[in-house]
Amino acid sequence: MNGGQNTSERPALDVILRWPTTRARRWVETFLDSAKHDDNMVAVIALGSSIRPKVPSVDLDLLVIAEDARKAKHRPPIEIDLRAYSSHDVDSLLRNGNDLLSSSLMFGKVLFERNDFWKRLAICWEDRIPLPSHDQALARAQKALTQAKEMIRSGDRDAASELALSYLTHMARAELLRAKEYPRSRPELPAQLRTIGLATLADCLELALGSRPMSEDELEHVLEVCPVSNHG
């Protein structure tokens, strides 16, 4: 790709509605400035709750598309979750239901792109973005549930609460995918669950989102509300 073509002079940072820290904003500004001069960088997309209106957020999710993702060795601060993919892998990953790429196409906001890469990708996949894998969401829920129970047995309520939140998030995603609904950002999942009649799971997810660490009774309740074994 020609590194001098079709890159914006000023990144559209106004699409990020809430910054987790001032440090995060400074890092992103520097990162995007360097991307303009790095031919390996193809696109940078913001996604997740930080770009969604009227929901809380505590971190920032970034998707990086590079010519060679192995060379994209960036070290953001801990409050930024950065994932990188090689541009030549994107189409095959989308066909196989990669949830991060699919979600980015559905809801993401462009911070940087070279030669209209993301715009052309969105046009190519318009009206045919596959739903992420329901089975993968269940597998992730099962793993988080097992780990949460291990942390409860060890007496680590902080870790158990984080893993319980992960479990409920994956269960929510699995239920929505089974209903052919595309999951939005985590703070928006309870409202989506209620639209498909799953108020109990929605209540438990809201509890996990708002109460960390949870008490032993709360942990016991939310981990039993929707067993993974009930799904097939």
Backbone as a ProteinNet text record, in pm:
[ID]
protein_1_A
[PRIMARY]
MNGGQNTSERPALDVILRWPTTRARRWVETFLDSAKHDDNMVAVIALGSSIRPKVPSVDLDLLVIAEDARKAKHRPPIEIDLRAYSSHDVDSLLRNGNDLLSSSLMFGKVLFERNDFWKRLAICWEDRIPLPSHDQALARAQKALTQAKEMIRSGDRDAASELALSYLTHMARAELLRAKEYPRSRPELPAQLRTIGLATLADCLELALGSRPMSEDELEHVLEVCPVSNHG
[TERTIARY]
83.1	0	86.3	35.4	105.6	78.4	181.3	161	123.9	135.5	104.7	-35	-116.6	-247.5	-360.2	-452.2	-581.1	-569.6	-494.3	-492.6	-531.6	-618.1	-668.8	-560.8	-562	-464.7	-494.1	-622	-660.6	-753.1	-713.1	-797.9	-930.9	-1035.1	-1170.5	-1191.4	-1121.7	-1128.5	-1260.3	-1341.7	-1469.1	-1565	-1535.8	-1622.8	-1605.5	-1495.6	-1475.6	-1542.7	-1653.8	-1737.7	-1685.9	-1614.1	-1560	-1419.9	-1323.8	-1187	-1166.3	-1107.5	-1085.9	-990.4	-885.9	-789.2	-733.3	-674.6	-602.6	-484.2	-420.2	-307.6	-350	-469.2	-518	-535.6	-591.6	-611.2	-477.2	-380.3	-249.4	-184.6	-197.2	-136.6	-201	-333.4	-403.1	-365.2	-356.2	-317.1	-179.1	-84.6	50.4	50.2	-25.3	-34	-89.9	-197.6	-258.4	-167.9	-95.2	-1.3	108.7	157.9	262.2	207.7	79.4	20	22.4	8.4	8	140.5	247	380.6	431.3	344.6	383.4	306.2	373.3	306	244.9	287.2	229.3	88.7	55.6	-74.5	-179.8	-289.4	-396.1	-520.7	-560.4	-680.2	-675.3	-737.3	-754.8	-901.5	-967.5	-1110.8	-1135.2	-1217.3	-1261.7	-1394	-1410	-1534.3	-1561	-1675.8	-1709.8	-1787.5	-1798.5	-1886.4	-1838.4	-1709.6	-1657.8	-1710.7	-1762.2	-1817.3	-1969.1	-2029.1	-2174.2	-2234.1	-2339.3	-2399.4	-2478.5	-2479.8	-2567.8	-2539.3	-2413.9	-2374.7	-2242.1	-2216.1	-2087.2	-1974.8	-1851.8	-1736.1	-1616	-1528.4	-1409.8	-1282	-1292.8	-1174.8	-1202.8	-1105	-1117.4	-1071.4	-1154.3	-1121.4	-1080	-966.3	-916	-888.1	-927	-893.2	-792.5	-681.7	-579.4	-571.2	-577.8	-554.1	-419.6	-330.9	-197.6	-167.1	-72.7	-27.1	24	100.3	152.5	133.1	35.5	3.6	119.6	208.4	322.9	416.5	412.9	498.2	430.4	303.8	229.4	246.9	364	399.3	384.9	261.9	234.4	201	239.2	218.5	132.8	2.1	-85.9	-91.9	-140.4	-162.9	-269.7	-274.6	-359.4	-506.9	-549.2	-690.9	-732	-638.3	-668.6	-648.8	-753.8	-747.1	-729.9	-611.8	-579.5	-561.1	-633	-618.8	-576.4	-486.7	-435.2	-455.4	-493.3	-508.2	-438.1	-388.3	-329.4	-439.9	-419.6	-525.1	-561.7	-464.7	-494.7	-575.4	-590	-668.2	-811.7	-842.1	-968.1	-1089	-1090.2	-1207.3	-1234.2	-1130.5	-1151.9	-1198.6	-1146	-1190.3	-1336.4	-1377.1	-1517.3	-1607.1	-1566	-1646.5	-1665	-1565.2	-1571.4	-1633.6	-1689.7	-1765.5	-1681.9	-1565.5	-1484.4	-1566.3	-1588.2	-1681.6	-1626.9	-1496.2	-1440.9	-1449.5	-1413.7	-1420.7	-1565.2	-1653.5	-1794.8	-1853.1	-1824.1	-1874.4	-1816.9	-1689.9	-1627	-1693.6	-1728.6	-1798.1	-1937.9	-2003.8	-2140.2	-2144.2	-2053.9	-2067.4	-1943.7	-1831.3	-1706.3	-1701.4	-1607.8	-1586.4	-1441.5	-1424	-1290.6	-1212.9	-1094.4	-1002.1	-894.9	-863.3	-761.1	-781.8	-764.3	-760	-676.7	-615.4	-533.7	-601.8	-610.6	-670	-811.6	-888.3	-1028.9	-1045.8	-947.9	-955.7	-1083.7	-1113.1	-1229.4	-1359.9	-1363.2	-1482.8	-1513.9	-1411.3	-1432.7	-1471.8	-1414.2	-1449.5	-1596.2	-1640.4	-1779.5	-1875.8	-1841.2	-1927.2	-1932.9	-1818.6	-1811.6	-1897.8	-1900.4	-1971	-2109.2	-2153.2	-2282.3	-2394	-2479	-2596.7	-2561.3	-2434.5	-2401.5	-2298.1	-2288.5	-2197.1	-2252.8	-2177.6	-2230.4	-2237	-2332.1	-2336	-2215.7	-2159.6	-2053.5	-2104.8	-2013.4	-2047.3	-2114.3	-2236.4	-2307	-2227.8	-2171.4	-2097	-1971.1	-1904.7	-1785.8	-1822.6	-1934.2	-1978.5	-2007.1	-2070.3	-2097.4	-1968.9	-1873.6	-1746.2	-1673.4	-1677.8	-1613.7	-1685.3	-1818.7	-1895.8	-1858.1	-1846.8	-1811.5	-1674	-1578.8	-1443.8	-1445.8	-1516.9	-1523.6	-1594.1	-1699.3	-1772.4	-1682.1	-1608.1	-1516.9	-1412.3	-1355.9	-1253.8	-1312.1	-1434.1	-1497.7	-1519.4	-1563.7	-1585.6	-1454.2	-1346.9	-1216.3	-1173.3	-1199.7	-1162.4	-1246.7	-1373.6	-1458.6	-1402.6	-1362.9	-1307.3	-1177.3	-1101.9	-974.4	-993.2	-1116.9	-1145.7	-1114.7	-1088.3	-1054.8	-1181.4	-1256.1	-1382	-1362	-1251.1	-1225.1	-1213.8	-1128.9	-1111.6	-1239.9	-1309.4	-1434.4	-1538.4	-1543.5	-1641.1	-1611.4	-1484.6	-1447.8	-1482.6	-1456.2	-1485.7	-1636.1	-1709.6	-1855.6	-1912.7	-1857.4	-1899.7	-1869.8	-1753.1	-1718.4	-1815.5	-1845.7	-1941.1	-2077	-2129.7	-2262.1	-2261.3	-2150.1	-2139.6	-2145.4	-2069.4	-2069.5	-2204.1	-2269.4	-2401.5	-2502.1	-2492.4	-2581.3	-2560.6	-2434.4	-2404.3	-2458.4	-2441.8	-2490.7	-2642.3	-2712.6	-2858.8	-2903.6	-2837.5	-2874.2	-2845	-2732.5	-2698.4	-2796.1	-2839	-2938.2	-3069.5	-3098.9	-3219.7	-3197.1	-3077.8	-3042.4	-3037	-2997.4	-2977.8	-2828.1	-2783.8	-2641.1	-2607.4	-2518.6	-2484.6	-2415	-2454.6	-2390.9	-2284.5	-2247.6	-2146.1	-2201.2	-2112.3	-2155.6	-2259.5	-2244.1	-2346.6	-2483.7	-2489	-2616.2	-2682	-2610.6	-2664.2	-2789.2	-2796.6	-2918.4	-3045.5	-3042.9	-3161.6	-3194.2	-3091.4	-3115.4	-3175.6	-3126.1	-3179.7	-3328.1	-3365.9	-3506.1	-3597.7	-3545.5	-3629.3	-3657.4	-3576.3	-3602.6	-3654.3	-3699.2	-3767.5	-3678.4	-3551.5	-3459.5	-3424.3	-3526.5	-3508.9	-3419.9	-3426.4	-3346.2	-3197.7	-3159.2	-3019.7	-2977.1	-3066.7	-3037.7	-3012.7	-3096.8	-3079.9	-2945.7	-2907.9	-2781.7	-2661.8	-2669.8	-2561	-2547.9	-2660.5	-2655.7	-2596	-2629.6	-2572.3	-2420.6	-2374.8	-2231.1	-2159.5	-2225.8	-2166.6	-2154.1	-2249.3	-2254	-2201.5	-2172	-2132.7	-2008.5	-1890.6	-1766	-1673	-1623.6	-1652.4	-1791.2	-1848.8	-1979.1	-1964.3	-2071.5	-2071.2	-2077.2	-2052.1	-2058.2	-2198.3	-2300.9	-2438.3	-2469.1	-2421.4	-2444.2	-2373.5	-2250.9	-2177.3	-2248.9	-2292.7	-2363.7	-2488.6	-2559.8	-2683	-2656	-2563.8	-2545.2	-2481.7	-2402.8	-2338.4	-2432.1	-2546.2	-2642.1	-2765.5	-2775.5	-2898.2	-2924.2	-2818.4	-2836	-2724.7	-2733.2	-2625.3	-2594.6	-2468.8	-2427.6	-2485.9	-2504.2	-2556.2	-2697.1	-2768	-2903.1	-2904.5	-2787.9	-2781.4	-2726.8	-2770.9	-2719.7	-2722.4
-120.3	0	124.8	226.7	353.7	429.6	445.3	505.3	651.5	716.9	858.2	889.6	789.5	814.6	797.6	892.5	877.5	847.5	929.7	922.9	1059.3	1061.8	1189.1	1262.8	1395.9	1476.6	1478.2	1481.1	1483.7	1365.7	1276.3	1161.5	1204.6	1129.3	1163.8	1112.1	1171.8	1123.8	1155.8	1242.1	1274.5	1156.4	1050.3	931.5	855.1	879.4	817	906.7	860.5	944	953.7	852.3	851.4	790.1	862	812	753.6	634.9	577.3	659.7	717.8	801.4	904.1	1008.7	1105.2	1037.6	946.9	872.7	795.7	735.6	660.1	750.8	868.9	960.7	1003.9	1036.1	1077.4	964.9	841.7	728.1	710.4	719.5	702	812.9	935.5	1045.8	1021.3	978.7	949.7	830.3	728.7	607.2	637.1	715.1	747	836.1	924.7	1008.5	923.3	826.2	737.9	647.2	611.3	523.1	585.8	717.8	786.6	769.6	744.4	735	590.8	496.5	355.3	279	238.7	170.8	36.3	-17.7	-143.9	-125.9	-4.3	22.2	46.7	-26.6	-19.7	48.2	14.4	74.4	60.7	157.3	151.8	182.9	92.4	102.7	102.8	195.6	196.6	122	43.2	-30.2	-46.1	-105.9	-129	-14.5	-18.9	73.4	217.7	239.4	377.6	460.8	396.2	470.9	463.7	399.2	384.2	489.5	559	662	602.3	675.3	646	512.3	465.2	345.8	374.5	312.9	335	260.7	306.6	237	263.8	164.8	178.5	154.4	115	91.6	130.9	108.9	142.6	24.2	-17.9	-130.2	-77.4	-124.7	-86.2	-210	-202.6	-304.1	-243.1	-312.1	-267.3	-366.6	-315.5	-396.1	-351.6	-448.3	-419	-508	-464.8	-552.2	-683.2	-672.8	-789.7	-764.8	-833.7	-810.8	-845.6	-933	-970.7	-852.2	-755.3	-637.7	-525.7	-543.7	-440.8	-465.1	-436.2	-466	-340.7	-298.7	-178.1	-215.3	-129.5	-156.1	-45.7	-58.5	44.2	31.4	134.6	122.2	17.6	-26.6	-139.8	-113.4	13.6	44.1	42.6	10.9	-3.1	-148.6	-208.6	-346.5	-340.2	-375.6	-364.2	-502.7	-529.5	-654.7	-622.6	-703.1	-676.9	-798.9	-771.8	-876.4	-831.4	-928.4	-899.3	-879.1	-782	-746.7	-863.1	-948	-1058.6	-1170.3	-1164.5	-1266	-1222.3	-1095	-1039.5	-1106.8	-1122.6	-1180.7	-1323	-1404.8	-1543.1	-1548.3	-1461	-1456.8	-1415.3	-1319.5	-1278.4	-1392.2	-1463.7	-1576.5	-1682.3	-1695.2	-1795.5	-1741.4	-1620.3	-1567.7	-1507.5	-1452.1	-1385.7	-1275.1	-1287.4	-1194.9	-1053.2	-1037.7	-902.9	-827.1	-892.7	-827.5	-799.3	-895.3	-874.9	-758.5	-756	-647.2	-513	-512.8	-388.3	-335.7	-425.7	-382.8	-331.4	-395.4	-356.8	-223.8	-206.8	-96.7	-8.3	-48.4	23.2	160.2	242.8	377.2	388.3	440.1	450.2	566.1	535.2	637.3	667.7	568.1	582.8	472.4	506.4	404.7	455.4	362.3	393.9	341.2	427.4	388.4	332.9	388	349	200	139.7	-5.1	-43.7	24.1	-15.2	18.5	131.1	169	64.6	19.5	-80.9	-215.4	-248.3	-373.2	-371.5	-258.1	-246.3	-258.5	-200.2	-211.1	-356.3	-422.7	-561.3	-653.1	-628.4	-716.8	-664.8	-555.8	-498.5	-601.3	-611.7	-700.5	-848.5	-883.4	-1026.3	-1057.7	-970.1	-997.3	-1114.8	-1222.7	-1339	-1315.4	-1378.5	-1376	-1451.2	-1404	-1481.7	-1619.3	-1706.5	-1845.2	-1856.8	-1912.9	-1943	-2044.9	-2146.4	-2251.4	-2195.1	-2102.4	-2041.5	-1960.8	-1890.5	-1814	-1906.7	-2020.7	-2117.7	-2176.4	-2204.7	-2260.8	-2161.6	-2034.6	-1931.8	-1917.3	-1928.5	-1921.7	-2036.9	-2157.6	-2274.8	-2257.9	-2206.9	-2185.9	-2084.1	-1972.7	-1869.5	-1921.3	-2001	-2058	-2149.8	-2236.3	-2327.5	-2249.4	-2147.2	-2067.8	-1988.7	-1937.1	-1861.8	-1949.7	-2071.6	-2164.1	-2199.6	-2210.1	-2236	-2120.5	-1997.4	-1880.9	-1870.9	-1909.7	-1910.3	-2008.6	-2126.6	-2226.9	-2180	-2098.7	-2048.8	-1926.1	-1871.4	-1755.9	-1620.9	-1619.3	-1494.3	-1437.7	-1355.4	-1301.3	-1199.7	-1127.1	-1030.1	-1100.5	-1202.7	-1276.9	-1349.8	-1406.4	-1477	-1382.8	-1259.2	-1162.2	-1124.5	-1105.6	-1074.1	-1189.5	-1310.4	-1428	-1452.4	-1421.5	-1433.3	-1335.4	-1214.5	-1116.5	-1167.3	-1227.2	-1283.8	-1395.8	-1482.8	-1592.2	-1539.3	-1442.3	-1388.7	-1316.2	-1248.8	-1180.3	-1280.7	-1388.2	-1489.2	-1560.4	-1583.2	-1644.7	-1552.5	-1423.2	-1326	-1326.7	-1326.3	-1329.3	-1457	-1570	-1696.6	-1695.6	-1642.7	-1637	-1545.8	-1432.4	-1339.8	-1400.8	-1468.6	-1531.7	-1644.1	-1717.1	-1822.1	-1762.7	-1639.1	-1568.9	-1488.7	-1506.6	-1436.3	-1285.2	-1242.9	-1101.5	-1074.9	-962.3	-932.3	-864.8	-924.2	-863.9	-729.5	-633.6	-502.6	-499.1	-381	-371.1	-425.4	-462.9	-530.5	-452.1	-321.3	-250.1	-250.2	-275.5	-277.2	-415.3	-518.3	-654.4	-675.7	-622.8	-646.4	-600.8	-483	-434.9	-526.8	-574.7	-667.8	-797.7	-846.8	-972.1	-957.9	-842.8	-823.2	-823.7	-779.3	-779.1	-920.4	-1018.5	-1157	-1239.5	-1169.5	-1236.9	-1299.8	-1255.4	-1315.9	-1214.7	-1176	-1073.2	-1120.5	-1248.2	-1297.2	-1289.9	-1335	-1324.5	-1177.9	-1093.2	-949	-892	-929.5	-880.1	-923.9	-1048.7	-1100.6	-1030.6	-1005.8	-935.8	-793.1	-726.4	-591.3	-592.7	-695.2	-707.7	-722.1	-807.1	-829.6	-704.5	-629	-506.1	-399	-397.6	-288	-319.9	-447.3	-486.6	-574.2	-508.3	-585.1	-537.2	-626.1	-769.4	-801	-908	-951.7	-1031.7	-1035.7	-1116.2	-1264.7	-1350.9	-1494.6	-1535.6	-1478.7	-1512.9	-1465.2	-1346.3	-1294.9	-1382.2	-1422.1	-1508.1	-1641	-1700.7	-1828.6	-1814.3	-1702.7	-1680.8	-1664.8	-1576.4	-1547.2	-1663.7	-1746.1	-1857.8	-1975.5	-1973.9	-2082.9	-2042	-1915.3	-1866.4	-1925.4	-1954.7	-2001.1	-2098.6	-2221.8	-2318.5	-2343	-2355.8	-2384	-2516.5	-2610.3	-2741.9	-2736.7	-2625.2	-2612.6	-2585.2	-2559.1	-2519.6	-2634.6	-2633.6	-2735.4	-2685.5
0	0	0	-59	-62.5	65.5	149.8	281.3	275.8	158.2	153.8	109.9	82.1	24.2	125.2	120.1	187	335.8	406.1	551.5	604.2	705.5	755.8	834.2	824.7	896.8	1046.7	1083.3	1224.2	1253	1346.4	1377.4	1438.1	1409	1454.3	1596.6	1693.2	1830.3	1897.9	1836.5	1898.6	1899.6	1824	1826.8	1957.6	2029.1	2159.8	2262.9	2316.6	2401.8	2544.8	2589.7	2726	2723.1	2778.4	2788.5	2927.2	2938	3071.1	3156.2	3091.9	3162.7	3064.6	3119.6	3035.4	2968.1	3038.7	2981.4	2857.4	2860.5	2745.6	2624.1	2648	2534.7	2476.3	2560.1	2509.5	2429.7	2479.1	2408.3	2270.7	2263.4	2135.7	2038	2085.4	1997.9	1937.5	2019.7	1971.1	1876.7	1911.6	1830.6	1691.2	1685.4	1556.5	1472.3	1538	1463.8	1401.4	1476.3	1422	1312.3	1320.9	1219.9	1081.5	1075.1	946.2	871.9	946.5	887.8	883.8	915.3	921.1	813.7	705.9	595.8	636.1	749.7	795.2	850.6	891.8	953.4	847	854.4	754.4	810.3	932.8	991.7	1143.2	1210.7	1356	1384.3	1455.4	1481.3	1631.7	1678.1	1818	1827.5	1932.6	1951.4	2100.6	2131.6	2270.8	2333.3	2464.7	2536.1	2532.1	2508.9	2509.4	2393.8	2289.8	2175.8	2171.5	2270.7	2273.1	2366.9	2324.8	2410.3	2526	2636.4	2749.8	2816.9	2810	2885.2	2954	3070	3137.1	3066.1	3085.4	3030.1	3118.7	3128.3	3213.5	3135.3	3008.7	2928.3	2784.2	2697.8	2556.8	2474.8	2379.3	2292.2	2155.3	2106.4	1975.6	1891	1765.4	1666.4	1569.9	1548.4	1455.1	1339.8	1218	1099	1042.3	1022.3	971.6	851.9	770.1	662	721	829.1	900	1049	1108	1249.1	1341.2	1296.9	1380.1	1403.7	1313	1327.2	1406.1	1439.1	1513.4	1663.3	1712	1851.3	1937	1953.3	2030.5	2174.7	2267.4	2409.9	2471.4	2462.3	2519.9	2671.5	2739.4	2883.6	2912.6	3036	3072.7	3046.9	3047.2	3026.8	2879.6	2790.9	2648.5	2608.2	2553.2	2504.1	2352.5	2304	2161.3	2101.2	1993.4	1918.6	1776.1	1720.9	1586.3	1496.3	1370.4	1269.3	1141.6	1066.5	936	833.4	745.2	648.9	558.4	523.7	432.2	499.2	632.3	704	731.7	711.6	759.7	696	564	497.9	544.6	555.6	598.7	743.8	827.8	967.3	977.3	895.9	894.5	848.2	746.1	697.7	805.6	893.6	999.8	1128.3	1121.8	1235.5	1346.1	1313.7	1415.8	1481.5	1612.5	1678.4	1689.7	1708.4	1720.7	1588.2	1478.2	1347.9	1308.4	1333.4	1300.7	1379.5	1508.9	1593.4	1549.9	1508.7	1464.3	1338.1	1245.8	1124.4	1155.7	1252.8	1287.7	1363.3	1460.4	1554.6	1567.9	1509.4	1530.8	1464.3	1511.7	1458.5	1411	1290.7	1231.5	1293.8	1344.1	1391.4	1286.9	1206.3	1102.5	998.7	872	767.9	651.9	584.3	468.7	343	242.6	114	128	220.2	238.6	265.6	334.3	357.7	430	541.3	621.7	550.4	482.6	406.9	301.1	228.4	123.8	183.6	299.1	366.4	409.2	465.3	509.2	392.4	278.9	160.2	112.2	111.7	65.7	151.4	283.6	375.9	415.1	354	389.2	374	476	476.6	476.1	500.2	505.9	613.9	714.7	825.5	905.9	918.6	991	1140.7	1205.4	1351	1406.4	1519.2	1584.8	1625.7	1660.7	1692.3	1829.3	1829.6	1953.8	2035.8	1969.3	2039.7	2106.3	2040.3	2100.4	2224.7	2218.2	2334.5	2452.2	2425.6	2532	2588.8	2501.6	2547.4	2637.2	2599.6	2682.5	2816.3	2813.6	2938	3030.2	2974.9	3055.2	3119.3	3041.7	3094.9	3208.4	3189.1	3293.3	3417.7	3398.6	3512	3594.2	3527.7	3597.1	3676.6	3614.6	3681.5	3798	3781.5	3890.1	4013	3989.6	4101.8	4170.8	4092.7	4153	4242.2	4197.4	4277	4403.7	4396.2	4515.9	4618	4570.8	4662.7	4726.7	4653.3	4706.6	4796	4798.7	4883	4819.3	4689	4619.7	4555.4	4632.2	4581.2	4469.3	4474.4	4367.3	4232.2	4226.8	4101.6	4063.7	4163.7	4136.2	4077.5	4126.7	4076.8	3931.9	3897.6	3759.5	3666.3	3710.6	3627.8	3617.9	3724.9	3718.5	3616.8	3613.7	3513.6	3372.9	3354.6	3224.3	3187.2	3281.6	3258.7	3214.2	3288.2	3255.4	3121.2	3090.6	2961.9	2847.4	2858.6	2752.4	2743.1	2858.7	2855.7	2787.1	2816.7	2752.6	2602	2560.5	2417.3	2353.1	2420.9	2366	2349	2449.9	2441.8	2327.4	2313.5	2206.5	2069.7	2057.8	1930.2	1897.2	1999.7	1975.3	1926.4	1971.8	1927.6	1799.3	1738.8	1613.6	1633	1754.7	1784	1793.8	1737.8	1742.8	1875.1	1957.5	2087.1	2071.1	2154.5	2155.3	2265.1	2310.1	2414.9	2546.1	2637.3	2759.4	2840.3	2861.1	2938.2	2871	2739.7	2668	2666.3	2709.6	2702.1	2787.9	2912.2	2990.4	2919.2	2858.1	2785.5	2668.1	2598.4	2488.2	2539.2	2652.4	2708.7	2743.2	2795.6	2832.8	2710.1	2596.5	2475.8	2426	2468.6	2428	2546	2651.9	2762.4	2866.6	2877.7	2973.9	3083.1	3159.5	3262.2	3376.5	3412.3	3524.3	3493.1	3374.7	3333.9	3324.9	3274.5	3266.9	3406.4	3504.4	3640.9	3699.3	3674.5	3727.8	3663.9	3535.6	3468.7	3521.2	3543	3600.2	3741	3819	3953.1	3944.3	3853.1	3837.9	3787.7	3702.9	3650.9	3758.6	3851.1	3947.8	4085.3	4112	4247.3	4241.8	4252.5	4249.9	4360	4447.3	4443.5	4497.7	4447.8	4496.2	4625.4	4701.2	4822.6	4784.1	4881.9	4855	4809.9	4873.3	4834.1	4692.3	4658	4522.2	4419.4	4449.6	4357	4337	4446.3	4435.7	4349.7	4367.5	4291.8	4143.1	4106.3	3963.9	3889.4	3957.6	3889.3	3867.7	3935.9	3919.9	3839.8	3802.2	3741.4	3603.5	3529.9	3392.3	3359	3407.2	3386.4	3239.3	3208.3	3070.9	3023.4	3115.2	3077.3	3021.8	3042.2	2988.9	2838.8	2780.8	2639.6	2556.8	2430.9	2341.6	2201.3
[MASK]
++++++++++++++++++++++++++++++++++++++++++++++++++++++++++++++++++++++++++++++++++++++++++++++++++++++++++++++++++++++++++++++++++++++++++++++++++++++++++++++++++++++++++++++++++++++++++++++++++++++++++++++++++++++++++++++++++++++++

